Amino acid sequence: MKMARPPKIEEKTKTYNLLMTVMQYDKLAAISEDRQKTELEQVSVADLIREAIDLYIHVIEQETEDEKTGTEG
C-alpha cells in the first residue's frame, strides 16, 4: 500500500495551467535541485513559482499601502 503524500498547501487551492519558456523552466529546475540538497523537504518547480507569486503579491500590497499612507517601503 502506498502512503498518501501530505498536502503542501493547507488552504483552499485553485489549479492554473502556466505557459513558460523551456529556459525559464530549466533555470527553476536547477534552483529546485540545489535547494533540495540543503532543505529537509522536497522543493519543486511549483514550490518556487508559488514562492515567487507570494513575494510579488507582498510587494504590490506594500506599494499600495505606501501610496495610501504616503510612505515608502
PyMOL Python script that loads the backbone (N, CA, C, O; Angstrom):
from pymol import cmd

cmd.read_pdbstr("""\
ATOM      1  N   MET A   1       0.839  -1.180   0.000  1.00  0.00           N
ATOM      2  CA  MET A   1       0.000   0.000   0.000  1.00  0.00           C
ATOM      3  C   MET A   1       0.887   1.249   0.000  1.00  0.00           C
ATOM      4  O   MET A   1       1.861   1.332   0.749  1.00  0.00           O
ATOM      5  N   LYS A   2       0.542   2.195  -0.834  1.00  0.00           N
ATOM      6  CA  LYS A   2       1.288   3.440  -0.960  1.00  0.00           C
ATOM      7  C   LYS A   2       0.772   4.471   0.031  1.00  0.00           C
ATOM      8  O   LYS A   2      -0.437   4.639   0.188  1.00  0.00           O
ATOM      9  N   MET A   3       1.694   5.164   0.702  1.00  0.00           N
ATOM     10  CA  MET A   3       1.274   6.230   1.613  1.00  0.00           C
ATOM     11  C   MET A   3       0.939   7.483   0.815  1.00  0.00           C
ATOM     12  O   MET A   3       1.645   7.849  -0.124  1.00  0.00           O
ATOM     13  N   ALA A   4      -0.140   8.123   1.203  1.00  0.00           N
ATOM     14  CA  ALA A   4      -0.520   9.371   0.546  1.00  0.00           C
ATOM     15  C   ALA A   4       0.452  10.470   0.949  1.00  0.00           C
ATOM     16  O   ALA A   4       0.862  10.558   2.106  1.00  0.00           O
ATOM     17  N   ARG A   5       0.811  11.293  -0.005  1.00  0.00           N
ATOM     18  CA  ARG A   5       1.705  12.419   0.273  1.00  0.00           C
ATOM     19  C   ARG A   5       0.919  13.498   1.011  1.00  0.00           C
ATOM     20  O   ARG A   5      -0.193  13.839   0.607  1.00  0.00           O
ATOM     21  N   PRO A   6       1.484  14.035   2.083  1.00  0.00           N
ATOM     22  CA  PRO A   6       0.760  15.094   2.797  1.00  0.00           C
ATOM     23  C   PRO A   6       0.642  16.345   1.929  1.00  0.00           C
ATOM     24  O   PRO A   6       1.526  16.633   1.122  1.00  0.00           O
ATOM     25  N   PRO A   7      -0.446  17.082   2.097  1.00  0.00           N
ATOM     26  CA  PRO A   7      -0.621  18.289   1.269  1.00  0.00           C
ATOM     27  C   PRO A   7       0.416  19.354   1.617  1.00  0.00           C
ATOM     28  O   PRO A   7       0.743  19.554   2.786  1.00  0.00           O
ATOM     29  N   LYS A   8       0.927  20.032   0.595  1.00  0.00           N
ATOM     30  CA  LYS A   8       1.883  21.125   0.807  1.00  0.00           C
ATOM     31  C   LYS A   8       1.161  22.415   1.143  1.00  0.00           C
ATOM     32  O   LYS A   8       1.716  23.296   1.800  1.00  0.00           O
ATOM     33  N   ILE A   9      -0.074  22.522   0.692  1.00  0.00           N
ATOM     34  CA  ILE A   9      -0.841  23.750   0.883  1.00  0.00           C
ATOM     35  C   ILE A   9      -2.030  23.428   1.767  1.00  0.00           C
ATOM     36  O   ILE A   9      -2.859  22.585   1.426  1.00  0.00           O
ATOM     37  N   GLU A  10      -2.110  24.099   2.897  1.00  0.00           N
ATOM     38  CA  GLU A  10      -3.158  23.830   3.874  1.00  0.00           C
ATOM     39  C   GLU A  10      -4.402  24.697   3.656  1.00  0.00           C
ATOM     40  O   GLU A  10      -5.307  24.699   4.491  1.00  0.00           O
ATOM     41  N   GLU A  11      -4.452  25.430   2.548  1.00  0.00           N
ATOM     42  CA  GLU A  11      -5.586  26.301   2.243  1.00  0.00           C
ATOM     43  C   GLU A  11      -6.322  25.765   1.025  1.00  0.00           C
ATOM     44  O   GLU A  11      -5.858  24.837   0.362  1.00  0.00           O
ATOM     45  N   LYS A  12      -7.463  26.354   0.743  1.00  0.00           N
ATOM     46  CA  LYS A  12      -8.203  26.032  -0.466  1.00  0.00           C
ATOM     47  C   LYS A  12      -7.313  26.383  -1.663  1.00  0.00           C
ATOM     48  O   LYS A  12      -6.620  27.401  -1.639  1.00  0.00           O
ATOM     49  N   THR A  13      -7.326  25.560  -2.697  1.00  0.00           N
ATOM     50  CA  THR A  13      -6.432  25.773  -3.841  1.00  0.00           C
ATOM     51  C   THR A  13      -7.205  25.900  -5.144  1.00  0.00           C
ATOM     52  O   THR A  13      -8.384  25.558  -5.233  1.00  0.00           O
ATOM     53  N   LYS A  14      -6.505  26.402  -6.146  1.00  0.00           N
ATOM     54  CA  LYS A  14      -7.039  26.515  -7.495  1.00  0.00           C
ATOM     55  C   LYS A  14      -5.913  26.118  -8.440  1.00  0.00           C
ATOM     56  O   LYS A  14      -4.775  26.557  -8.271  1.00  0.00           O
ATOM     57  N   THR A  15      -6.221  25.298  -9.424  1.00  0.00           N
ATOM     58  CA  THR A  15      -5.240  24.871 -10.415  1.00  0.00           C
ATOM     59  C   THR A  15      -5.203  25.877 -11.556  1.00  0.00           C
ATOM     60  O   THR A  15      -6.241  26.354 -12.014  1.00  0.00           O
ATOM     61  N   TYR A  16      -3.978  26.196 -12.014  1.00  0.00           N
ATOM     62  CA  TYR A  16      -3.797  27.138 -13.107  1.00  0.00           C
ATOM     63  C   TYR A  16      -2.743  26.569 -14.041  1.00  0.00           C
ATOM     64  O   TYR A  16      -1.664  26.184 -13.589  1.00  0.00           O
ATOM     65  N   ASN A  17      -3.029  26.510 -15.313  1.00  0.00           N
ATOM     66  CA  ASN A  17      -2.095  25.994 -16.305  1.00  0.00           C
ATOM     67  C   ASN A  17      -1.198  27.136 -16.765  1.00  0.00           C
ATOM     68  O   ASN A  17      -1.691  28.138 -17.282  1.00  0.00           O
ATOM     69  N   LEU A  18       0.101  26.999 -16.585  1.00  0.00           N
ATOM     70  CA  LEU A  18       1.058  28.072 -16.858  1.00  0.00           C
ATOM     71  C   LEU A  18       1.932  27.737 -18.064  1.00  0.00           C
ATOM     72  O   LEU A  18       2.500  26.647 -18.145  1.00  0.00           O
ATOM     73  N   LEU A  19       2.034  28.671 -18.989  1.00  0.00           N
ATOM     74  CA  LEU A  19       2.919  28.521 -20.128  1.00  0.00           C
ATOM     75  C   LEU A  19       4.182  29.328 -19.850  1.00  0.00           C
ATOM     76  O   LEU A  19       4.116  30.531 -19.599  1.00  0.00           O
ATOM     77  N   MET A  20       5.340  28.654 -19.896  1.00  0.00           N
ATOM     78  CA  MET A  20       6.623  29.335 -19.694  1.00  0.00           C
ATOM     79  C   MET A  20       7.613  28.790 -20.701  1.00  0.00           C
ATOM     80  O   MET A  20       7.394  27.745 -21.315  1.00  0.00           O
ATOM     81  N   THR A  21       8.705  29.514 -20.858  1.00  0.00           N
ATOM     82  CA  THR A  21       9.716  29.052 -21.797  1.00  0.00           C
ATOM     83  C   THR A  21      10.487  27.885 -21.194  1.00  0.00           C
ATOM     84  O   THR A  21      10.520  27.710 -19.976  1.00  0.00           O
ATOM     85  N   VAL A  22      11.100  27.098 -22.052  1.00  0.00           N
ATOM     86  CA  VAL A  22      11.933  25.991 -21.597  1.00  0.00           C
ATOM     87  C   VAL A  22      13.085  26.539 -20.752  1.00  0.00           C
ATOM     88  O   VAL A  22      13.465  25.930 -19.752  1.00  0.00           O
ATOM     89  N   MET A  23      13.636  27.676 -21.145  1.00  0.00           N
ATOM     90  CA  MET A  23      14.739  28.276 -20.398  1.00  0.00           C
ATOM     91  C   MET A  23      14.294  28.631 -18.971  1.00  0.00           C
ATOM     92  O   MET A  23      15.017  28.375 -18.009  1.00  0.00           O
ATOM     93  N   GLN A  24      13.099  29.223 -18.845  1.00  0.00           N
ATOM     94  CA  GLN A  24      12.590  29.558 -17.512  1.00  0.00           C
ATOM     95  C   GLN A  24      12.447  28.292 -16.667  1.00  0.00           C
ATOM     96  O   GLN A  24      12.873  28.256 -15.513  1.00  0.00           O
ATOM     97  N   TYR A  25      11.846  27.260 -17.249  1.00  0.00           N
ATOM     98  CA  TYR A  25      11.640  26.015 -16.515  1.00  0.00           C
ATOM     99  C   TYR A  25      12.967  25.382 -16.116  1.00  0.00           C
ATOM    100  O   TYR A  25      13.137  24.948 -14.977  1.00  0.00           O
ATOM    101  N   ASP A  26      13.899  25.331 -17.051  1.00  0.00           N
ATOM    102  CA  ASP A  26      15.201  24.711 -16.770  1.00  0.00           C
ATOM    103  C   ASP A  26      15.939  25.440 -15.650  1.00  0.00           C
ATOM    104  O   ASP A  26      16.567  24.806 -14.802  1.00  0.00           O
ATOM    105  N   LYS A  27      15.864  26.761 -15.647  1.00  0.00           N
ATOM    106  CA  LYS A  27      16.510  27.534 -14.574  1.00  0.00           C
ATOM    107  C   LYS A  27      15.853  27.236 -13.230  1.00  0.00           C
ATOM    108  O   LYS A  27      16.542  27.048 -12.227  1.00  0.00           O
ATOM    109  N   LEU A  28      14.525  27.194 -13.211  1.00  0.00           N
ATOM    110  CA  LEU A  28      13.819  26.878 -11.973  1.00  0.00           C
ATOM    111  C   LEU A  28      14.109  25.443 -11.519  1.00  0.00           C
ATOM    112  O   LEU A  28      14.248  25.188 -10.322  1.00  0.00           O
ATOM    113  N   ALA A  29      14.200  24.520 -12.458  1.00  0.00           N
ATOM    114  CA  ALA A  29      14.505  23.128 -12.111  1.00  0.00           C
ATOM    115  C   ALA A  29      15.891  23.023 -11.474  1.00  0.00           C
ATOM    116  O   ALA A  29      16.076  22.272 -10.517  1.00  0.00           O
ATOM    117  N   ALA A  30      16.859  23.766 -11.996  1.00  0.00           N
ATOM    118  CA  ALA A  30      18.212  23.755 -11.427  1.00  0.00           C
ATOM    119  C   ALA A  30      18.208  24.347 -10.011  1.00  0.00           C
ATOM    120  O   ALA A  30      18.854  23.814  -9.110  1.00  0.00           O
ATOM    121  N   ILE A  31      17.480  25.444  -9.825  1.00  0.00           N
ATOM    122  CA  ILE A  31      17.368  26.055  -8.494  1.00  0.00           C
ATOM    123  C   ILE A  31      16.692  25.076  -7.539  1.00  0.00           C
ATOM    124  O   ILE A  31      17.113  24.928  -6.391  1.00  0.00           O
ATOM    125  N   SER A  32      15.660  24.419  -8.011  1.00  0.00           N
ATOM    126  CA  SER A  32      14.938  23.443  -7.211  1.00  0.00           C
ATOM    127  C   SER A  32      15.866  22.312  -6.750  1.00  0.00           C
ATOM    128  O   SER A  32      15.841  21.924  -5.582  1.00  0.00           O
ATOM    129  N   GLU A  33      16.667  21.797  -7.652  1.00  0.00           N
ATOM    130  CA  GLU A  33      17.611  20.725  -7.303  1.00  0.00           C
ATOM    131  C   GLU A  33      18.623  21.198  -6.271  1.00  0.00           C
ATOM    132  O   GLU A  33      18.926  20.471  -5.325  1.00  0.00           O
ATOM    133  N   ASP A  34      19.153  22.413  -6.439  1.00  0.00           N
ATOM    134  CA  ASP A  34      20.123  22.960  -5.479  1.00  0.00           C
ATOM    135  C   ASP A  34      19.490  23.132  -4.100  1.00  0.00           C
ATOM    136  O   ASP A  34      20.091  22.764  -3.090  1.00  0.00           O
ATOM    137  N   ARG A  35      18.285  23.688  -4.055  1.00  0.00           N
ATOM    138  CA  ARG A  35      17.614  23.927  -2.768  1.00  0.00           C
ATOM    139  C   ARG A  35      17.244  22.626  -2.085  1.00  0.00           C
ATOM    140  O   ARG A  35      17.273  22.533  -0.858  1.00  0.00           O
ATOM    141  N   GLN A  36      16.903  21.636  -2.862  1.00  0.00           N
ATOM    142  CA  GLN A  36      16.512  20.354  -2.288  1.00  0.00           C
ATOM    143  C   GLN A  36      17.683  19.692  -1.565  1.00  0.00           C
ATOM    144  O   GLN A  36      17.477  18.926  -0.623  1.00  0.00           O
ATOM    145  N   LYS A  37      18.887  19.977  -1.992  1.00  0.00           N
ATOM    146  CA  LYS A  37      20.081  19.404  -1.350  1.00  0.00           C
ATOM    147  C   LYS A  37      20.290  19.970   0.053  1.00  0.00           C
ATOM    148  O   LYS A  37      20.885  19.309   0.905  1.00  0.00           O
ATOM    149  N   THR A  38      19.803  21.192   0.300  1.00  0.00           N
ATOM    150  CA  THR A  38      20.054  21.842   1.589  1.00  0.00           C
ATOM    151  C   THR A  38      18.816  21.912   2.487  1.00  0.00           C
ATOM    152  O   THR A  38      18.929  22.303   3.649  1.00  0.00           O
ATOM    153  N   GLU A  39      17.656  21.546   1.982  1.00  0.00           N
ATOM    154  CA  GLU A  39      16.433  21.605   2.777  1.00  0.00           C
ATOM    155  C   GLU A  39      15.965  20.202   3.121  1.00  0.00           C
ATOM    156  O   GLU A  39      16.329  19.239   2.445  1.00  0.00           O
ATOM    157  N   LEU A  40      15.177  20.086   4.146  1.00  0.00           N
ATOM    158  CA  LEU A  40      14.746  18.780   4.632  1.00  0.00           C
ATOM    159  C   LEU A  40      13.515  18.232   3.918  1.00  0.00           C
ATOM    160  O   LEU A  40      13.062  17.130   4.225  1.00  0.00           O
ATOM    161  N   GLU A  41      12.971  18.987   2.972  1.00  0.00           N
ATOM    162  CA  GLU A  41      11.810  18.515   2.230  1.00  0.00           C
ATOM    163  C   GLU A  41      11.989  18.778   0.746  1.00  0.00           C
ATOM    164  O   GLU A  41      12.869  19.534   0.335  1.00  0.00           O
ATOM    165  N   GLN A  42      11.149  18.147  -0.043  1.00  0.00           N
ATOM    166  CA  GLN A  42      11.206  18.319  -1.491  1.00  0.00           C
ATOM    167  C   GLN A  42      10.912  19.766  -1.860  1.00  0.00           C
ATOM    168  O   GLN A  42      10.008  20.387  -1.302  1.00  0.00           O
ATOM    169  N   VAL A  43      11.684  20.299  -2.805  1.00  0.00           N
ATOM    170  CA  VAL A  43      11.447  21.637  -3.341  1.00  0.00           C
ATOM    171  C   VAL A  43      11.218  21.465  -4.847  1.00  0.00           C
ATOM    172  O   VAL A  43      12.139  21.127  -5.592  1.00  0.00           O
ATOM    173  N   SER A  44       9.999  21.699  -5.272  1.00  0.00           N
ATOM    174  CA  SER A  44       9.665  21.518  -6.686  1.00  0.00           C
ATOM    175  C   SER A  44       9.668  22.860  -7.413  1.00  0.00           C
ATOM    176  O   SER A  44       9.717  23.922  -6.793  1.00  0.00           O
ATOM    177  N   VAL A  45       9.616  22.786  -8.725  1.00  0.00           N
ATOM    178  CA  VAL A  45       9.488  23.999  -9.536  1.00  0.00           C
ATOM    179  C   VAL A  45       8.206  24.728  -9.138  1.00  0.00           C
ATOM    180  O   VAL A  45       8.190  25.956  -9.052  1.00  0.00           O
ATOM    181  N   ALA A  46       7.140  23.982  -8.899  1.00  0.00           N
ATOM    182  CA  ALA A  46       5.877  24.601  -8.494  1.00  0.00           C
ATOM    183  C   ALA A  46       6.030  25.342  -7.164  1.00  0.00           C
ATOM    184  O   ALA A  46       5.450  26.413  -6.983  1.00  0.00           O
ATOM    185  N   ASP A  47       6.803  24.781  -6.238  1.00  0.00           N
ATOM    186  CA  ASP A  47       7.059  25.467  -4.960  1.00  0.00           C
ATOM    187  C   ASP A  47       7.735  26.812  -5.198  1.00  0.00           C
ATOM    188  O   ASP A  47       7.378  27.811  -4.575  1.00  0.00           O
ATOM    189  N   LEU A  48       8.704  26.834  -6.093  1.00  0.00           N
ATOM    190  CA  LEU A  48       9.421  28.077  -6.396  1.00  0.00           C
ATOM    191  C   LEU A  48       8.485  29.097  -7.030  1.00  0.00           C
ATOM    192  O   LEU A  48       8.552  30.286  -6.717  1.00  0.00           O
ATOM    193  N   ILE A  49       7.616  28.636  -7.917  1.00  0.00           N
ATOM    194  CA  ILE A  49       6.670  29.547  -8.569  1.00  0.00           C
ATOM    195  C   ILE A  49       5.710  30.127  -7.533  1.00  0.00           C
ATOM    196  O   ILE A  49       5.442  31.328  -7.542  1.00  0.00           O
ATOM    197  N   ARG A  50       5.191  29.280  -6.639  1.00  0.00           N
ATOM    198  CA  ARG A  50       4.286  29.779  -5.588  1.00  0.00           C
ATOM    199  C   ARG A  50       5.000  30.777  -4.683  1.00  0.00           C
ATOM    200  O   ARG A  50       4.419  31.790  -4.294  1.00  0.00           O
ATOM    201  N   GLU A  51       6.256  30.495  -4.348  1.00  0.00           N
ATOM    202  CA  GLU A  51       7.041  31.411  -3.516  1.00  0.00           C
ATOM    203  C   GLU A  51       7.214  32.764  -4.216  1.00  0.00           C
ATOM    204  O   GLU A  51       7.093  33.814  -3.585  1.00  0.00           O
ATOM    205  N   ALA A  52       7.498  32.731  -5.517  1.00  0.00           N
ATOM    206  CA  ALA A  52       7.666  33.973  -6.279  1.00  0.00           C
ATOM    207  C   ALA A  52       6.351  34.758  -6.334  1.00  0.00           C
ATOM    208  O   ALA A  52       6.355  35.986  -6.247  1.00  0.00           O
ATOM    209  N   ILE A  53       5.243  34.058  -6.478  1.00  0.00           N
ATOM    210  CA  ILE A  53       3.936  34.728  -6.502  1.00  0.00           C
ATOM    211  C   ILE A  53       3.673  35.405  -5.166  1.00  0.00           C
ATOM    212  O   ILE A  53       3.218  36.548  -5.127  1.00  0.00           O
ATOM    213  N   ASP A  54       3.959  34.705  -4.064  1.00  0.00           N
ATOM    214  CA  ASP A  54       3.766  35.298  -2.734  1.00  0.00           C
ATOM    215  C   ASP A  54       4.609  36.554  -2.560  1.00  0.00           C
ATOM    216  O   ASP A  54       4.131  37.553  -2.021  1.00  0.00           O
ATOM    217  N   LEU A  55       5.855  36.512  -3.011  1.00  0.00           N
ATOM    218  CA  LEU A  55       6.722  37.688  -2.911  1.00  0.00           C
ATOM    219  C   LEU A  55       6.182  38.844  -3.752  1.00  0.00           C
ATOM    220  O   LEU A  55       6.182  39.991  -3.304  1.00  0.00           O
ATOM    221  N   TYR A  56       5.728  38.551  -4.954  1.00  0.00           N
ATOM    222  CA  TYR A  56       5.168  39.566  -5.842  1.00  0.00           C
ATOM    223  C   TYR A  56       3.938  40.211  -5.204  1.00  0.00           C
ATOM    224  O   TYR A  56       3.804  41.435  -5.196  1.00  0.00           O
ATOM    225  N   ILE A  57       3.041  39.379  -4.672  1.00  0.00           N
ATOM    226  CA  ILE A  57       1.838  39.904  -4.026  1.00  0.00           C
ATOM    227  C   ILE A  57       2.213  40.789  -2.846  1.00  0.00           C
ATOM    228  O   ILE A  57       1.622  41.852  -2.656  1.00  0.00           O
ATOM    229  N   HIS A  58       3.187  40.363  -2.054  1.00  0.00           N
ATOM    230  CA  HIS A  58       3.626  41.158  -0.901  1.00  0.00           C
ATOM    231  C   HIS A  58       4.136  42.534  -1.340  1.00  0.00           C
ATOM    232  O   HIS A  58       3.793  43.546  -0.729  1.00  0.00           O
ATOM    233  N   VAL A  59       4.941  42.572  -2.379  1.00  0.00           N
ATOM    234  CA  VAL A  59       5.484  43.842  -2.871  1.00  0.00           C
ATOM    235  C   VAL A  59       4.359  44.748  -3.373  1.00  0.00           C
ATOM    236  O   VAL A  59       4.337  45.936  -3.051  1.00  0.00           O
ATOM    237  N   ILE A  60       3.442  44.212  -4.142  1.00  0.00           N
ATOM    238  CA  ILE A  60       2.320  45.001  -4.662  1.00  0.00           C
ATOM    239  C   ILE A  60       1.474  45.535  -3.510  1.00  0.00           C
ATOM    240  O   ILE A  60       1.095  46.706  -3.513  1.00  0.00           O
ATOM    241  N   GLU A  61       1.176  44.687  -2.526  1.00  0.00           N
ATOM    242  CA  GLU A  61       0.387  45.140  -1.379  1.00  0.00           C
ATOM    243  C   GLU A  61       1.119  46.224  -0.595  1.00  0.00           C
ATOM    244  O   GLU A  61       0.499  47.182  -0.132  1.00  0.00           O
ATOM    245  N   GLN A  62       2.431  46.079  -0.444  1.00  0.00           N
ATOM    246  CA  GLN A  62       3.219  47.078   0.278  1.00  0.00           C
ATOM    247  C   GLN A  62       3.220  48.407  -0.478  1.00  0.00           C
ATOM    248  O   GLN A  62       3.071  49.470   0.125  1.00  0.00           O
ATOM    249  N   GLU A  63       3.387  48.344  -1.798  1.00  0.00           N
ATOM    250  CA  GLU A  63       3.366  49.563  -2.606  1.00  0.00           C
ATOM    251  C   GLU A  63       2.007  50.247  -2.515  1.00  0.00           C
ATOM    252  O   GLU A  63       1.934  51.472  -2.412  1.00  0.00           O
ATOM    253  N   THR A  64       0.934  49.466  -2.551  1.00  0.00           N
ATOM    254  CA  THR A  64      -0.418  50.027  -2.439  1.00  0.00           C
ATOM    255  C   THR A  64      -0.608  50.690  -1.083  1.00  0.00           C
ATOM    256  O   THR A  64      -1.167  51.784  -0.994  1.00  0.00           O
ATOM    257  N   GLU A  65      -0.139  50.023  -0.018  1.00  0.00           N
ATOM    258  CA  GLU A  65      -0.246  50.599   1.318  1.00  0.00           C
ATOM    259  C   GLU A  65       0.575  51.874   1.434  1.00  0.00           C
ATOM    260  O   GLU A  65       0.131  52.852   2.035  1.00  0.00           O
ATOM    261  N   ASP A  66       1.782  51.865   0.854  1.00  0.00           N
ATOM    262  CA  ASP A  66       2.637  53.064   0.900  1.00  0.00           C
ATOM    263  C   ASP A  66       1.982  54.224   0.173  1.00  0.00           C
ATOM    264  O   ASP A  66       2.070  55.366   0.625  1.00  0.00           O
ATOM    265  N   GLU A  67       1.323  53.947  -0.950  1.00  0.00           N
ATOM    266  CA  GLU A  67       0.626  55.007  -1.685  1.00  0.00           C
ATOM    267  C   GLU A  67      -0.507  55.596  -0.847  1.00  0.00           C
ATOM    268  O   GLU A  67      -0.731  56.806  -0.867  1.00  0.00           O
ATOM    269  N   LYS A  68      -1.217  54.746  -0.117  1.00  0.00           N
ATOM    270  CA  LYS A  68      -2.321  55.209   0.721  1.00  0.00           C
ATOM    271  C   LYS A  68      -1.840  56.072   1.886  1.00  0.00           C
ATOM    272  O   LYS A  68      -2.490  57.047   2.262  1.00  0.00           O
ATOM    273  N   THR A  69      -0.685  55.697   2.453  1.00  0.00           N
ATOM    274  CA  THR A  69      -0.196  56.391   3.639  1.00  0.00           C
ATOM    275  C   THR A  69       0.830  57.482   3.297  1.00  0.00           C
ATOM    276  O   THR A  69       1.206  58.283   4.153  1.00  0.00           O
ATOM    277  N   GLY A  70       1.270  57.500   2.047  1.00  0.00           N
ATOM    278  CA  GLY A  70       2.265  58.498   1.642  1.00  0.00           C
ATOM    279  C   GLY A  70       3.665  58.198   2.138  1.00  0.00           C
ATOM    280  O   GLY A  70       4.489  59.102   2.277  1.00  0.00           O
ATOM    281  N   THR A  71       3.941  56.902   2.412  1.00  0.00           N
ATOM    282  CA  THR A  71       5.277  56.494   2.861  1.00  0.00           C
ATOM    283  C   THR A  71       5.912  55.561   1.845  1.00  0.00           C
ATOM    284  O   THR A  71       5.266  55.110   0.898  1.00  0.00           O
ATOM    285  N   GLU A  72       7.194  55.281   2.063  1.00  0.00           N
ATOM    286  CA  GLU A  72       7.897  54.333   1.208  1.00  0.00           C
ATOM    287  C   GLU A  72       8.415  53.186   2.026  1.00  0.00           C
ATOM    288  O   GLU A  72       8.820  53.350   3.177  1.00  0.00           O
ATOM    289  N   GLY A  73       8.397  51.969   1.390  1.00  0.00           N
ATOM    290  CA  GLY A  73       8.838  50.722   1.844  1.00  0.00           C
ATOM    291  C   GLY A  73       9.457  50.428   3.089  1.00  0.00           C
ATOM    292  O   GLY A  73       9.795  49.274   3.354  1.00  0.00           O
TER     293      GLY A  73
END
""", "prot")
cmd.dss("prot")
cmd.show_as("cartoon", "prot")
cmd.util.cbc("prot")
cmd.orient("prot")
